[in-house]
Amino acid sequence: MQTLVEDFLQYLRHERGQADNTAKTYAALLGKFLAWAERQGLADWHDVELKHLMAFLTQERTRTLLPVGRGSHAAAADPSPRPSPLEGAREKTRLLSSESIYLEIAALRAFYKFAENEKLLPTNVAENLSLPRRWKRLPKALSSSEIDKLLTPEELAAPEKLCDQAILELAYASGLRLSELRNLRLEQLHLDAGFINVIGKGNKERVVPVGRTAVSALNRFIETGRPKLITPQSPANVFLTGTAKRKRGTAFASVTLWKRIKDRVKRAGIERNITPHMLRHSFATHLLEHGADLRVIQELLGHANIGTTEIYTHVTGSRLREIHRKFHPRA
């Protein structure tokens, strides 16, 4: 059973061009089902029927989440958000979210569709699994004052500070994903013309304009900061780890880049819990609030479906209602 899952994951990576994070999530979700199937005495995918999938999902819906640090291997593979340790006793009764159930069903359906198309299994027993309704989570954006605080250049001109500044300016100016920032290479930059080529999800390429402030920050880092970080083994990634005293010169890992941004947020005096993806949300929200067309924002963000971009209209609507209540005499 594991071998067939590995074939599916290889298909995702090499034929579908899915991001590594997508493949890792599917691997964790299908791994949970394999562990459950083993406990049920199922040793072959041909033995799995719809009733088994339903029984697994029923168990998942009623499974309680353990406190962080005390979970099982299966819980560690769970991609759903974890409750805060401050929630106390509530942790013991919290159930798996509908979002996590949605992902588990989506993983099973994608796997069976692959197996059916490749003639690896005779029937698709997961095709009748219905996906639960997903509640749209409104993306959180930074205010203009928070953006000003965050993007105020730090006085020290150390190479790592210049790197941080260039990352933040580009993230807000162009709405890049964390993975797109990490993997951006020098040959993708066309700063004289004011744009970059971005390789997004599914290896889809898009052209994204870059504002003057971000171009200036990038040029300064590339000319005076990056040369102090590179080593003979450094890749052609734009952003590199390390400091002038301790050269690393390697590409950023997700967690490292996340930590660098969080540290910069703290130094800027912003108390909110800000994630790197919030810069992308802020990029889209602020464009829409200032009159940009939704289709243009979809193209800039690299969304395959306009429905994904439409969530920002809810953010703008809530902002309009807030302004109306605050300023209209009869609100």
Order of alpha helices (4+ residues) and beta strands (2+ residues): alpha-alpha-alpha-alpha-alpha-alpha-alpha-alpha-alpha-beta-beta-beta-alpha-beta-beta-alpha-alpha-alpha-alpha-alpha
